[in-house]
Amino acid sequence: MLSQGRMNDQKGARLLAPLLPRARALIAGRGDDSNALRPALAGRGIEACIPSRKNRKQPIRNTQRPID
């Protein structure tokens, strides 16, 4: 996907979420933590394994266990 240089990465990620292949979880970094992306992933049955941003008022607990 090619987007405008000023487009927020989280908006782009939300737009691409329906195109992701089947997966149990998406492992991402703090920069991908957003209130819009998490429900988009959950709607596809994908668990968001994303640490909360440091400035999030109510941190979201990461429940995904590390891969053995």
Backbone torsions as a table, in degrees:
resi	resn	phi	psi	omega
1	MET	NA	132.0	176.3
2	LEU	-107.1	127.6	-178.1
3	SER	-127.6	171.9	175.9
4	GLN	-63.5	150.5	178.8
5	GLY	-63.3	-25.2	-178.1
6	ARG	-90.5	-4.0	-177.5
7	MET	-71.4	135.5	179.9
8	ASN	-66.1	134.9	179.7
9	ASP	-60.5	-34.5	-179.3
10	GLN	-66.9	-35.7	176.7
11	LYS	-65.1	-42.6	177.5
12	GLY	-62.1	-41.6	179.2
13	ALA	-63.2	-40.4	179.1
14	ARG	-64.8	-37.3	178.8
15	LEU	-69.0	-31.9	-178.6
16	LEU	-86.1	-15.4	-176.8
17	ALA	-52.6	-41.4	179.7
18	PRO	-66.0	-16.2	-177.9
19	LEU	-94.5	-3.8	-179.1
20	LEU	-65.6	145.5	175.4
21	PRO	-69.7	165.3	178.4
22	ARG	-58.6	134.1	179.7
23	ALA	-156.8	158.0	175.9
24	ARG	-85.8	-32.6	-175.9
25	ALA	-150.1	154.3	172.6
26	LEU	-116.7	118.9	178.8
27	ILE	-97.7	123.3	-176.6
28	ALA	-144.4	172.6	-179.6
29	GLY	-94.6	174.1	-179.4
30	ARG	-53.5	-34.2	-177.8
31	GLY	-63.4	-17.8	-179.7
32	ASP	-97.3	3.7	178.8
33	ASP	-72.1	115.6	175.8
34	SER	-150.9	151.7	178.1
35	ASN	-70.6	-17.2	-179.9
36	ALA	-87.9	-36.7	-176.2
37	LEU	-73.2	-40.3	-176.7
38	ARG	-57.0	-48.7	178.6
39	PRO	-66.6	-32.4	177.9
40	ALA	-63.0	-40.0	177.7
41	LEU	-70.1	-44.2	-179.2
42	ALA	-60.5	-35.9	178.0
43	GLY	-63.2	-22.7	177.6
44	ARG	-98.0	2.9	-179.2
45	GLY	77.5	22.4	-179.0
46	ILE	-104.8	124.1	178.2
47	GLU	-78.3	132.1	178.6
48	ALA	-85.2	113.2	176.3
49	CYS	-104.6	75.5	-173.3
50	ILE	-129.5	121.2	176.2
51	PRO	-65.8	145.7	179.5
52	SER	-68.2	146.4	173.4
53	ARG	-62.9	151.5	-178.3
54	LYS	-64.4	-28.0	-177.6
55	ASN	-93.8	8.2	178.1
56	ARG	-69.1	128.5	-177.2
57	LYS	-64.9	-40.7	176.9
58	GLN	-121.4	95.5	-178.9
59	PRO	-56.1	144.2	177.9
60	ILE	-97.7	126.1	-177.9
61	ARG	-71.1	132.0	178.5
62	ASN	-86.7	114.4	-175.0
63	THR	-96.4	-9.5	-177.0
64	GLN	-71.3	130.2	176.9
65	ARG	-82.2	151.9	176.2
66	PRO	-61.4	151.1	178.3
67	ILE	-75.7	132.3	-179.5
68	ASP	-77.8	NA	NA
